Amino acid sequence: MSSSQTEKIECDILIVGAGIAGAALACGVRDRGYRVVQVELSDRPLDTARGDHFQCVVVEILEQWG
């Protein structure tokens, strides 16, 4: 698709960012039947660790989500 064309994408929820929080949110709402679109600005993996300071309640929620 050229830069002068646009594509319409329908969704219930748009998530900006594909880090640990955005990815977990996308999985959680998708499993509840929402149509989710997730976008990420970066085209390469991060060079630093993320998500290494979860609180216990967050770990419990992620385990429930699978």
CHARMM-style PDB file with segment names, atoms N, HN, CA, C and O in Angstrom:
ATOM      1  N   MET     1       0.841  -1.161   0.000  1.00  0.00      PROA
ATOM      2  CA  MET     1       0.000   0.000   0.000  1.00  0.00      PROA
ATOM      3  C   MET     1       0.895   1.235   0.000  1.00  0.00      PROA
ATOM      4  O   MET     1       1.816   1.325   0.811  1.00  0.00      PROA
ATOM      5  N   SER     2       0.643   2.181  -0.887  1.00  0.00      PROA
ATOM      6  HN  SER     2      -0.106   2.109  -1.547  1.00  0.00      PROA
ATOM      7  CA  SER     2       1.473   3.379  -0.970  1.00  0.00      PROA
ATOM      8  C   SER     2       1.159   4.321   0.184  1.00  0.00      PROA
ATOM      9  O   SER     2       0.141   4.178   0.860  1.00  0.00      PROA
ATOM     10  N   SER     3       2.050   5.288   0.400  1.00  0.00      PROA
ATOM     11  HN  SER     3       2.878   5.404  -0.150  1.00  0.00      PROA
ATOM     12  CA  SER     3       1.871   6.206   1.519  1.00  0.00      PROA
ATOM     13  C   SER     3       0.668   7.123   1.342  1.00  0.00      PROA
ATOM     14  O   SER     3       0.212   7.728   2.312  1.00  0.00      PROA
ATOM     15  N   SER     4       0.143   7.238   0.117  1.00  0.00      PROA
ATOM     16  HN  SER     4       0.514   6.747  -0.671  1.00  0.00      PROA
ATOM     17  CA  SER     4      -1.015   8.102  -0.105  1.00  0.00      PROA
ATOM     18  C   SER     4      -2.334   7.369   0.114  1.00  0.00      PROA
ATOM     19  O   SER     4      -3.397   7.987   0.061  1.00  0.00      PROA
ATOM     20  N   GLN     5      -2.280   6.077   0.357  1.00  0.00      PROA
ATOM     21  HN  GLN     5      -1.416   5.576   0.401  1.00  0.00      PROA
ATOM     22  CA  GLN     5      -3.486   5.297   0.594  1.00  0.00      PROA
ATOM     23  C   GLN     5      -3.617   4.988   2.082  1.00  0.00      PROA
ATOM     24  O   GLN     5      -2.625   4.889   2.804  1.00  0.00      PROA
ATOM     25  N   THR     6      -4.847   4.840   2.515  1.00  0.00      PROA
ATOM     26  HN  THR     6      -5.653   4.921   1.928  1.00  0.00      PROA
ATOM     27  CA  THR     6      -5.082   4.437   3.897  1.00  0.00      PROA
ATOM     28  C   THR     6      -5.981   3.217   3.907  1.00  0.00      PROA
ATOM     29  O   THR     6      -6.769   2.993   2.988  1.00  0.00      PROA
ATOM     30  N   GLU     7      -5.850   2.455   4.937  1.00  0.00      PROA
ATOM     31  HN  GLU     7      -5.209   2.637   5.683  1.00  0.00      PROA
ATOM     32  CA  GLU     7      -6.668   1.262   5.111  1.00  0.00      PROA
ATOM     33  C   GLU     7      -7.481   1.437   6.387  1.00  0.00      PROA
ATOM     34  O   GLU     7      -6.933   1.788   7.432  1.00  0.00      PROA
ATOM     35  N   LYS     8      -8.765   1.199   6.307  1.00  0.00      PROA
ATOM     36  HN  LYS     8      -9.211   0.915   5.458  1.00  0.00      PROA
ATOM     37  CA  LYS     8      -9.628   1.301   7.474  1.00  0.00      PROA
ATOM     38  C   LYS     8      -9.613  -0.036   8.209  1.00  0.00      PROA
ATOM     39  O   LYS     8      -9.893  -1.083   7.627  1.00  0.00      PROA
ATOM     40  N   ILE     9      -9.285   0.018   9.480  1.00  0.00      PROA
ATOM     41  HN  ILE     9      -9.057   0.869   9.953  1.00  0.00      PROA
ATOM     42  CA  ILE     9      -9.266  -1.171  10.325  1.00  0.00      PROA
ATOM     43  C   ILE     9     -10.254  -0.940  11.456  1.00  0.00      PROA
ATOM     44  O   ILE     9     -10.128   0.022  12.215  1.00  0.00      PROA
ATOM     45  N   GLU    10     -11.229  -1.819  11.565  1.00  0.00      PROA
ATOM     46  HN  GLU    10     -11.331  -2.600  10.949  1.00  0.00      PROA
ATOM     47  CA  GLU    10     -12.224  -1.676  12.625  1.00  0.00      PROA
ATOM     48  C   GLU    10     -11.825  -2.521  13.828  1.00  0.00      PROA
ATOM     49  O   GLU    10     -11.386  -3.663  13.691  1.00  0.00      PROA
ATOM     50  N   CYS    11     -11.989  -1.936  15.003  1.00  0.00      PROA
ATOM     51  HN  CYS    11     -12.345  -1.008  15.114  1.00  0.00      PROA
ATOM     52  CA  CYS    11     -11.678  -2.648  16.237  1.00  0.00      PROA
ATOM     53  C   CYS    11     -12.508  -2.059  17.364  1.00  0.00      PROA
ATOM     54  O   CYS    11     -13.082  -0.977  17.237  1.00  0.00      PROA
ATOM     55  N   ASP    12     -12.560  -2.782  18.455  1.00  0.00      PROA
ATOM     56  HN  ASP    12     -12.094  -3.661  18.558  1.00  0.00      PROA
ATOM     57  CA  ASP    12     -13.206  -2.277  19.664  1.00  0.00      PROA
ATOM     58  C   ASP    12     -12.218  -1.496  20.515  1.00  0.00      PROA
ATOM     59  O   ASP    12     -12.570  -0.501  21.148  1.00  0.00      PROA
ATOM     60  N   ILE    13     -10.973  -1.965  20.518  1.00  0.00      PROA
ATOM     61  HN  ILE    13     -10.687  -2.774  20.003  1.00  0.00      PROA
ATOM     62  CA  ILE    13      -9.942  -1.368  21.364  1.00  0.00      PROA
ATOM     63  C   ILE    13      -8.655  -1.237  20.565  1.00  0.00      PROA
ATOM     64  O   ILE    13      -8.223  -2.183  19.907  1.00  0.00      PROA
ATOM     65  N   LEU    14      -8.046  -0.054  20.627  1.00  0.00      PROA
ATOM     66  HN  LEU    14      -8.397   0.714  21.161  1.00  0.00      PROA
ATOM     67  CA  LEU    14      -6.736   0.192  20.029  1.00  0.00      PROA
ATOM     68  C   LEU    14      -5.744   0.355  21.167  1.00  0.00      PROA
ATOM     69  O   LEU    14      -5.928   1.196  22.047  1.00  0.00      PROA
ATOM     70  N   ILE    15      -4.694  -0.451  21.148  1.00  0.00      PROA
ATOM     71  HN  ILE    15      -4.544  -1.134  20.433  1.00  0.00      PROA
ATOM     72  CA  ILE    15      -3.658  -0.378  22.173  1.00  0.00      PROA
ATOM     73  C   ILE    15      -2.392   0.143  21.513  1.00  0.00      PROA
ATOM     74  O   ILE    15      -1.908  -0.420  20.531  1.00  0.00      PROA
ATOM     75  N   VAL    16      -1.864   1.229  22.068  1.00  0.00      PROA
ATOM     76  HN  VAL    16      -2.258   1.687  22.865  1.00  0.00      PROA
ATOM     77  CA  VAL    16      -0.646   1.832  21.545  1.00  0.00      PROA
ATOM     78  C   VAL    16       0.505   1.387  22.434  1.00  0.00      PROA
ATOM     79  O   VAL    16       0.561   1.728  23.616  1.00  0.00      PROA
ATOM     80  N   GLY    17       1.424   0.620  21.850  1.00  0.00      PROA
ATOM     81  HN  GLY    17       1.379   0.343  20.890  1.00  0.00      PROA
ATOM     82  CA  GLY    17       2.566   0.105  22.585  1.00  0.00      PROA
ATOM     83  C   GLY    17       2.487  -1.402  22.736  1.00  0.00      PROA
ATOM     84  O   GLY    17       1.448  -1.948  23.107  1.00  0.00      PROA
ATOM     85  N   ALA    18       3.592  -2.067  22.445  1.00  0.00      PROA
ATOM     86  HN  ALA    18       4.436  -1.624  22.144  1.00  0.00      PROA
ATOM     87  CA  ALA    18       3.622  -3.523  22.507  1.00  0.00      PROA
ATOM     88  C   ALA    18       4.635  -4.017  23.537  1.00  0.00      PROA
ATOM     89  O   ALA    18       5.219  -5.091  23.393  1.00  0.00      PROA
ATOM     90  N   GLY    19       4.827  -3.216  24.567  1.00  0.00      PROA
ATOM     91  HN  GLY    19       4.352  -2.344  24.683  1.00  0.00      PROA
ATOM     92  CA  GLY    19       5.658  -3.663  25.681  1.00  0.00      PROA
ATOM     93  C   GLY    19       4.890  -4.668  26.520  1.00  0.00      PROA
ATOM     94  O   GLY    19       3.845  -5.165  26.101  1.00  0.00      PROA
ATOM     95  N   ILE    20       5.402  -4.964  27.694  1.00  0.00      PROA
ATOM     96  HN  ILE    20       6.251  -4.561  28.034  1.00  0.00      PROA
ATOM     97  CA  ILE    20       4.784  -5.984  28.534  1.00  0.00      PROA
ATOM     98  C   ILE    20       3.363  -5.590  28.938  1.00  0.00      PROA
ATOM     99  O   ILE    20       2.475  -6.442  28.961  1.00  0.00      PROA
ATOM    100  N   ALA    21       3.136  -4.329  29.254  1.00  0.00      PROA
ATOM    101  HN  ALA    21       3.857  -3.637  29.236  1.00  0.00      PROA
ATOM    102  CA  ALA    21       1.790  -3.899  29.663  1.00  0.00      PROA
ATOM    103  C   ALA    21       0.819  -3.938  28.495  1.00  0.00      PROA
ATOM    104  O   ALA    21      -0.296  -4.442  28.631  1.00  0.00      PROA
ATOM    105  N   GLY    22       1.230  -3.413  27.352  1.00  0.00      PROA
ATOM    106  HN  GLY    22       2.135  -3.004  27.241  1.00  0.00      PROA
ATOM    107  CA  GLY    22       0.355  -3.419  26.182  1.00  0.00      PROA
ATOM    108  C   GLY    22       0.044  -4.820  25.694  1.00  0.00      PROA
ATOM    109  O   GLY    22      -1.089  -5.117  25.315  1.00  0.00      PROA
ATOM    110  N   ALA    23       1.054  -5.682  25.705  1.00  0.00      PROA
ATOM    111  HN  ALA    23       1.974  -5.441  26.013  1.00  0.00      PROA
ATOM    112  CA  ALA    23       0.850  -7.060  25.254  1.00  0.00      PROA
ATOM    113  C   ALA    23      -0.080  -7.819  26.202  1.00  0.00      PROA
ATOM    114  O   ALA    23      -0.951  -8.566  25.755  1.00  0.00      PROA
ATOM    115  N   ALA    24       0.104  -7.626  27.502  1.00  0.00      PROA
ATOM    116  HN  ALA    24       0.811  -7.018  27.864  1.00  0.00      PROA
ATOM    117  CA  ALA    24      -0.762  -8.297  28.475  1.00  0.00      PROA
ATOM    118  C   ALA    24      -2.192  -7.793  28.355  1.00  0.00      PROA
ATOM    119  O   ALA    24      -3.139  -8.579  28.407  1.00  0.00      PROA
ATOM    120  N   LEU    25      -2.348  -6.495  28.195  1.00  0.00      PROA
ATOM    121  HN  LEU    25      -1.579  -5.857  28.152  1.00  0.00      PROA
ATOM    122  CA  LEU    25      -3.687  -5.931  28.036  1.00  0.00      PROA
ATOM    123  C   LEU    25      -4.354  -6.464  26.775  1.00  0.00      PROA
ATOM    124  O   LEU    25      -5.531  -6.823  26.796  1.00  0.00      PROA
ATOM    125  N   ALA    26      -3.606  -6.518  25.683  1.00  0.00      PROA
ATOM    126  HN  ALA    26      -2.649  -6.227  25.666  1.00  0.00      PROA
ATOM    127  CA  ALA    26      -4.162  -7.028  24.423  1.00  0.00      PROA
ATOM    128  C   ALA    26      -4.650  -8.464  24.581  1.00  0.00      PROA
ATOM    129  O   ALA    26      -5.739  -8.804  24.119  1.00  0.00      PROA
ATOM    130  N   CYS    27      -3.862  -9.299  25.224  1.00  0.00      PROA
ATOM    131  HN  CYS    27      -2.977  -9.024  25.600  1.00  0.00      PROA
ATOM    132  CA  CYS    27      -4.269 -10.697  25.436  1.00  0.00      PROA
ATOM    133  C   CYS    27      -5.492 -10.783  26.336  1.00  0.00      PROA
ATOM    134  O   CYS    27      -6.404 -11.569  26.084  1.00  0.00      PROA
ATOM    135  N   GLY    28      -5.505  -9.976  27.380  1.00  0.00      PROA
ATOM    136  HN  GLY    28      -4.764  -9.337  27.585  1.00  0.00      PROA
ATOM    137  CA  GLY    28      -6.613 -10.023  28.325  1.00  0.00      PROA
ATOM    138  C   GLY    28      -7.938  -9.612  27.711  1.00  0.00      PROA
ATOM    139  O   GLY    28      -8.952 -10.274  27.932  1.00  0.00      PROA
ATOM    140  N   VAL    29      -7.947  -8.534  26.947  1.00  0.00      PROA
ATOM    141  HN  VAL    29      -7.123  -7.996  26.767  1.00  0.00      PROA
ATOM    142  CA  VAL    29      -9.219  -8.081  26.368  1.00  0.00      PROA
ATOM    143  C   VAL    29      -9.614  -8.908  25.152  1.00  0.00      PROA
ATOM    144  O   VAL    29     -10.804  -9.085  24.889  1.00  0.00      PROA
ATOM    145  N   ARG    30      -8.649  -9.413  24.416  1.00  0.00      PROA
ATOM    146  HN  ARG    30      -7.682  -9.269  24.629  1.00  0.00      PROA
ATOM    147  CA  ARG    30      -8.961 -10.286  23.276  1.00  0.00      PROA
ATOM    148  C   ARG    30      -9.672 -11.546  23.749  1.00  0.00      PROA
ATOM    149  O   ARG    30     -10.633 -11.995  23.125  1.00  0.00      PROA
ATOM    150  N   ASP    31      -9.199 -12.111  24.847  1.00  0.00      PROA
ATOM    151  HN  ASP    31      -8.418 -11.746  25.354  1.00  0.00      PROA
ATOM    152  CA  ASP    31      -9.807 -13.331  25.377  1.00  0.00      PROA
ATOM    153  C   ASP    31     -11.220 -13.100  25.904  1.00  0.00      PROA
ATOM    154  O   ASP    31     -11.951 -14.053  26.171  1.00  0.00      PROA
ATOM    155  N   ARG    32     -11.595 -11.856  26.048  1.00  0.00      PROA
ATOM    156  HN  ARG    32     -11.001 -11.082  25.831  1.00  0.00      PROA
ATOM    157  CA  ARG    32     -12.953 -11.520  26.485  1.00  0.00      PROA
ATOM    158  C   ARG    32     -13.847 -11.127  25.309  1.00  0.00      PROA
ATOM    159  O   ARG    32     -14.953 -10.621  25.499  1.00  0.00      PROA
ATOM    160  N   GLY    33     -13.355 -11.364  24.097  1.00  0.00      PROA
ATOM    161  HN  GLY    33     -12.457 -11.774  23.943  1.00  0.00      PROA
ATOM    162  CA  GLY    33     -14.186 -11.188  22.913  1.00  0.00      PROA
ATOM    163  C   GLY    33     -14.084  -9.853  22.200  1.00  0.00      PROA
ATOM    164  O   GLY    33     -14.820  -9.611  21.243  1.00  0.00      PROA
ATOM    165  N   TYR    34     -13.196  -8.989  22.638  1.00  0.00      PROA
ATOM    166  HN  TYR    34     -12.599  -9.185  23.415  1.00  0.00      PROA
ATOM    167  CA  TYR    34     -13.039  -7.701  21.967  1.00  0.00      PROA
ATOM    168  C   TYR    34     -12.152  -7.838  20.733  1.00  0.00      PROA
ATOM    169  O   TYR    34     -11.240  -8.665  20.699  1.00  0.00      PROA
ATOM    170  N   ARG    35     -12.427  -7.029  19.735  1.00  0.00      PROA
ATOM    171  HN  ARG    35     -13.168  -6.358  19.762  1.00  0.00      PROA
ATOM    172  CA  ARG    35     -11.558  -6.961  18.556  1.00  0.00      PROA
ATOM    173  C   ARG    35     -10.472  -5.941  18.874  1.00  0.00      PROA
ATOM    174  O   ARG    35     -10.757  -4.758  19.063  1.00  0.00      PROA
ATOM    175  N   VAL    36      -9.232  -6.403  18.930  1.00  0.00      PROA
ATOM    176  HN  VAL    36      -9.001  -7.364  18.776  1.00  0.00      PROA
ATOM    177  CA  VAL    36      -8.124  -5.579  19.397  1.00  0.00      PROA
ATOM    178  C   VAL    36      -7.130  -5.338  18.272  1.00  0.00      PROA
ATOM    179  O   VAL    36      -6.788  -6.247  17.516  1.00  0.00      PROA
ATOM    180  N   VAL    37      -6.674  -4.097  18.178  1.00  0.00      PROA
ATOM    181  HN  VAL    37      -6.951  -3.359  18.792  1.00  0.00      PROA
ATOM    182  CA  VAL    37      -5.563  -3.751  17.299  1.00  0.00      PROA
ATOM    183  C   VAL    37      -4.485  -3.150  18.191  1.00  0.00      PROA
ATOM    184  O   VAL    37      -4.757  -2.277  19.015  1.00  0.00      PROA
ATOM    185  N   GLN    38      -3.259  -3.629  18.012  1.00  0.00      PROA
ATOM    186  HN  GLN    38      -3.038  -4.338  17.342  1.00  0.00      PROA
ATOM    187  CA  GLN    38      -2.136  -3.141  18.802  1.00  0.00      PROA
ATOM    188  C   GLN    38      -1.092  -2.594  17.845  1.00  0.00      PROA
ATOM    189  O   GLN    38      -0.742  -3.248  16.862  1.00  0.00      PROA
ATOM    190  N   VAL    39      -0.593  -1.397  18.127  1.00  0.00      PROA
ATOM    191  HN  VAL    39      -0.877  -0.866  18.925  1.00  0.00      PROA
ATOM    192  CA  VAL    39       0.428  -0.783  17.279  1.00  0.00      PROA
ATOM    193  C   VAL    39       1.659  -0.475  18.115  1.00  0.00      PROA
ATOM    194  O   VAL    39       1.567  -0.192  19.310  1.00  0.00      PROA
ATOM    195  N   GLU    40       2.804  -0.535  17.467  1.00  0.00      PROA
ATOM    196  HN  GLU    40       2.879  -0.764  16.497  1.00  0.00      PROA
ATOM    197  CA  GLU    40       4.083  -0.277  18.120  1.00  0.00      PROA
ATOM    198  C   GLU    40       4.936   0.554  17.177  1.00  0.00      PROA
ATOM    199  O   GLU    40       5.056   0.232  15.995  1.00  0.00      PROA
ATOM    200  N   LEU    41       5.523   1.615  17.692  1.00  0.00      PROA
ATOM    201  HN  LEU    41       5.425   1.877  18.652  1.00  0.00      PROA
ATOM    202  CA  LEU    41       6.356   2.494  16.885  1.00  0.00      PROA
ATOM    203  C   LEU    41       7.677   1.827  16.499  1.00  0.00      PROA
ATOM    204  O   LEU    41       8.117   1.933  15.354  1.00  0.00      PROA
ATOM    205  N   SER    42       8.303   1.146  17.443  1.00  0.00      PROA
ATOM    206  HN  SER    42       7.946   1.060  18.374  1.00  0.00      PROA
ATOM    207  CA  SER    42       9.617   0.558  17.199  1.00  0.00      PROA
ATOM    208  C   SER    42       9.527  -0.647  16.272  1.00  0.00      PROA
ATOM    209  O   SER    42       8.573  -1.423  16.331  1.00  0.00      PROA
ATOM    210  N   ASP    43      10.522  -0.788  15.424  1.00  0.00      PROA
ATOM    211  HN  ASP    43      11.297  -0.157  15.376  1.00  0.00      PROA
ATOM    212  CA  ASP    43      10.551  -1.932  14.511  1.00  0.00      PROA
ATOM    213  C   ASP    43      11.567  -2.990  14.950  1.00  0.00      PROA
ATOM    214  O   ASP    43      11.893  -3.893  14.181  1.00  0.00      PROA
ATOM    215  N   ARG    44      12.063  -2.879  16.180  1.00  0.00      PROA
ATOM    216  HN  ARG    44      11.798  -2.144  16.805  1.00  0.00      PROA
ATOM    217  CA  ARG    44      13.027  -3.863  16.687  1.00  0.00      PROA
ATOM    218  C   ARG    44      12.815  -4.077  18.183  1.00  0.00      PROA
ATOM    219  O   ARG    44      12.213  -3.235  18.850  1.00  0.00      PROA
ATOM    220  N   PRO    45      13.299  -5.179  18.706  1.00  0.00      PROA
ATOM    221  CA  PRO    45      13.142  -5.453  20.142  1.00  0.00      PROA
ATOM    222  C   PRO    45      13.883  -4.416  20.988  1.00  0.00      PROA
ATOM    223  O   PRO    45      14.859  -3.814  20.542  1.00  0.00      PROA
ATOM    224  N   LEU    46      13.405  -4.223  22.207  1.00  0.00      PROA
ATOM    225  HN  LEU    46      12.612  -4.713  22.570  1.00  0.00      PROA
ATOM    226  CA  LEU    46      14.081  -3.318  23.135  1.00  0.00      PROA
ATOM    227  C   LEU    46      15.412  -3.921  23.558  1.00  0.00      PROA
ATOM    228  O   LEU    46      15.571  -5.141  23.595  1.00  0.00      PROA
ATOM    229  N   ASP    47      16.361  -3.056  23.875  1.00  0.00      PROA
ATOM    230  HN  ASP    47      16.232  -2.065  23.845  1.00  0.00      PROA
ATOM    231  CA  ASP    47      17.672  -3.552  24.284  1.00  0.00      PROA
ATOM    232  C   ASP    47      17.839  -3.555  25.807  1.00  0.00      PROA
ATOM    233  O   ASP    47      18.935  -3.787  26.315  1.00  0.00      PROA
ATOM    234  N   THR    48      16.752  -3.298  26.524  1.00  0.00      PROA
ATOM    235  HN  THR    48      15.861  -3.109  26.111  1.00  0.00      PROA
ATOM    236  CA  THR    48      16.792  -3.351  27.983  1.00  0.00      PROA
ATOM    237  C   THR    48      15.615  -4.181  28.484  1.00  0.00      PROA
ATOM    238  O   THR    48      14.607  -4.335  27.795  1.00  0.00      PROA
ATOM    239  N   ALA    49      15.759  -4.710  29.688  1.00  0.00      PROA
ATOM    240  HN  ALA    49      16.578  -4.586  30.248  1.00  0.00      PROA
ATOM    241  CA  ALA    49      14.709  -5.553  30.269  1.00  0.00      PROA
ATOM    242  C   ALA    49      13.495  -4.711  30.641  1.00  0.00      PROA
ATOM    243  O   ALA    49      13.617  -3.542  31.005  1.00  0.00      PROA
ATOM    244  N   ARG    50      12.328  -5.327  30.541  1.00  0.00      PROA
ATOM    245  HN  ARG    50      12.229  -6.277  30.245  1.00  0.00      PROA
ATOM    246  CA  ARG    50      11.077  -4.683  30.951  1.00  0.00      PROA
ATOM    247  C   ARG    50      10.255  -5.703  31.737  1.00  0.00      PROA
ATOM    248  O   ARG    50      10.392  -6.910  31.539  1.00  0.00      PROA
ATOM    249  N   GLY    51       9.416  -5.214  32.614  1.00  0.00      PROA
ATOM    250  HN  GLY    51       9.305  -4.233  32.775  1.00  0.00      PROA
ATOM    251  CA  GLY    51       8.501  -6.096  33.334  1.00  0.00      PROA
ATOM    252  C   GLY    51       9.149  -6.914  34.428  1.00  0.00      PROA
ATOM    253  O   GLY    51       8.623  -7.963  34.800  1.00  0.00      PROA
ATOM    254  N   ASP    52      10.270  -6.466  34.951  1.00  0.00      PROA
ATOM    255  HN  ASP    52      10.697  -5.614  34.649  1.00  0.00      PROA
ATOM    256  CA  ASP    52      10.945  -7.260  35.976  1.00  0.00      PROA
ATOM    257  C   ASP    52      10.607  -6.800  37.397  1.00  0.00      PROA
ATOM    258  O   ASP    52      11.227  -7.260  38.357  1.00  0.00      PROA
ATOM    259  N   HSD    53       9.642  -5.910  37.538  1.00  0.00      PROA
ATOM    260  HN  HSD    53       9.139  -5.537  36.759  1.00  0.00      PROA
ATOM    261  CA  HSD    53       9.261  -5.412  38.861  1.00  0.00      PROA
ATOM    262  C   HSD    53       7.756  -5.532  39.079  1.00  0.00      PROA
ATOM    263  O   HSD    53       7.110  -4.583  39.522  1.00  0.00      PROA
ATOM    264  N   PHE    54       7.205  -6.694  38.768  1.00  0.00      PROA
ATOM    265  HN  PHE    54       7.730  -7.466  38.408  1.00  0.00      PROA
ATOM    266  CA  PHE    54       5.772  -6.917  38.944  1.00  0.00      PROA
ATOM    267  C   PHE    54       5.414  -7.029  40.415  1.00  0.00      PROA
ATOM    268  O   PHE    54       6.149  -7.627  41.200  1.00  0.00      PROA
ATOM    269  N   GLN    55       4.279  -6.448  40.782  1.00  0.00      PROA
ATOM    270  HN  GLN    55       3.682  -5.962  40.144  1.00  0.00      PROA
ATOM    271  CA  GLN    55       3.736  -6.667  42.110  1.00  0.00      PROA
ATOM    272  C   GLN    55       3.042  -8.026  42.114  1.00  0.00      PROA
ATOM    273  O   GLN    55       2.676  -8.545  41.059  1.00  0.00      PROA
ATOM    274  N   CYS    56       2.866  -8.591  43.286  1.00  0.00      PROA
ATOM    275  HN  CYS    56       3.163  -8.170  44.143  1.00  0.00      PROA
ATOM    276  CA  CYS    56       2.265  -9.928  43.398  1.00  0.00      PROA
ATOM    277  C   CYS    56       0.895 -10.001  42.741  1.00  0.00      PROA
ATOM    278  O   CYS    56       0.578 -10.995  42.088  1.00  0.00      PROA
ATOM    279  N   VAL    57       0.078  -8.967  42.902  1.00  0.00      PROA
ATOM    280  HN  VAL    57       0.335  -8.159  43.433  1.00  0.00      PROA
ATOM    281  CA  VAL    57      -1.259  -8.991  42.319  1.00  0.00      PROA
ATOM    282  C   VAL    57      -1.194  -9.034  40.792  1.00  0.00      PROA
ATOM    283  O   VAL    57      -2.058  -9.634  40.153  1.00  0.00      PROA
ATOM    284  N   VAL    58      -0.191  -8.409  40.211  1.00  0.00      PROA
ATOM    285  HN  VAL    58       0.511  -7.921  40.730  1.00  0.00      PROA
ATOM    286  CA  VAL    58      -0.037  -8.433  38.754  1.00  0.00      PROA
ATOM    287  C   VAL    58       0.299  -9.843  38.284  1.00  0.00      PROA
ATOM    288  O   VAL    58      -0.234 -10.305  37.275  1.00  0.00      PROA
ATOM    289  N   VAL    59       1.164 -10.519  38.999  1.00  0.00      PROA
ATOM    290  HN  VAL    59       1.597 -10.145  39.819  1.00  0.00      PROA
ATOM    291  CA  VAL    59       1.509 -11.900  38.658  1.00  0.00      PROA
ATOM    292  C   VAL    59       0.265 -12.779  38.722  1.00  0.00      PROA
ATOM    293  O   VAL    59       0.069 -13.636  37.861  1.00  0.00      PROA
ATOM    294  N   GLU    60      -0.573 -12.576  39.729  1.00  0.00      PROA
ATOM    295  HN  GLU    60      -0.414 -11.879  40.429  1.00  0.00      PROA
ATOM    296  CA  GLU    60      -1.808 -13.356  39.849  1.00  0.00      PROA
ATOM    297  C   GLU    60      -2.734 -13.115  38.657  1.00  0.00      PROA
ATOM    298  O   GLU    60      -3.327 -14.057  38.131  1.00  0.00      PROA
ATOM    299  N   ILE    61      -2.858 -11.874  38.237  1.00  0.00      PROA
ATOM    300  HN  ILE    61      -2.377 -11.109  38.664  1.00  0.00      PROA
ATOM    301  CA  ILE    61      -3.711 -11.553  37.084  1.00  0.00      PROA
ATOM    302  C   ILE    61      -3.158 -12.193  35.821  1.00  0.00      PROA
ATOM    303  O   ILE    61      -3.914 -12.776  35.042  1.00  0.00      PROA
ATOM    304  N   LEU    62      -1.857 -12.094  35.607  1.00  0.00      PROA
ATOM    305  HN  LEU    62      -1.244 -11.621  36.240  1.00  0.00      PROA
ATOM    306  CA  LEU    62      -1.251 -12.697  34.414  1.00  0.00      PROA
ATOM    307  C   LEU    62      -1.432 -14.209  34.414  1.00  0.00      PROA
ATOM    308  O   LEU    62      -1.659 -14.801  33.359  1.00  0.00      PROA
ATOM    309  N   GLU    63      -1.335 -14.839  35.572  1.00  0.00      PROA
ATOM    310  HN  GLU    63      -1.150 -14.358  36.429  1.00  0.00      PROA
ATOM    311  CA  GLU    63      -1.560 -16.285  35.653  1.00  0.00      PROA
ATOM    312  C   GLU    63      -3.002 -16.636  35.302  1.00  0.00      PROA
ATOM    313  O   GLU    63      -3.251 -17.653  34.655  1.00  0.00      PROA
ATOM    314  N   GLN    64      -3.953 -15.804  35.722  1.00  0.00      PROA
ATOM    315  HN  GLN    64      -3.751 -14.977  36.248  1.00  0.00      PROA
ATOM    316  CA  GLN    64      -5.356 -16.036  35.369  1.00  0.00      PROA
ATOM    317  C   GLN    64      -5.559 -15.924  33.863  1.00  0.00      PROA
ATOM    318  O   GLN    64      -6.353 -16.668  33.287  1.00  0.00      PROA
ATOM    319  N   TRP    65      -4.854 -15.008  33.229  1.00  0.00      PROA
ATOM    320  HN  TRP    65      -4.209 -14.404  33.697  1.00  0.00      PROA
ATOM    321  CA  TRP    65      -4.981 -14.801  31.783  1.00  0.00      PROA
ATOM    322  C   TRP    65      -4.319 -15.924  31.002  1.00  0.00      PROA
ATOM    323  O   TRP    65      -4.617 -16.119  29.824  1.00  0.00      PROA
ATOM    324  N   GLY    66      -3.427 -16.659  31.642  1.00  0.00      PROA
ATOM    325  HN  GLY    66      -3.185 -16.500  32.599  1.00  0.00      PROA
ATOM    326  CA  GLY    66      -2.776 -17.768  30.958  1.00  0.00      PROA
ATOM    327  C   GLY    66      -1.493 -17.349  30.364  1.00  0.00      PROA
ATOM    328  OT1 GLY    66      -0.804 -18.161  29.746  1.00  0.00      PROA
TER     329      GLY     66
END
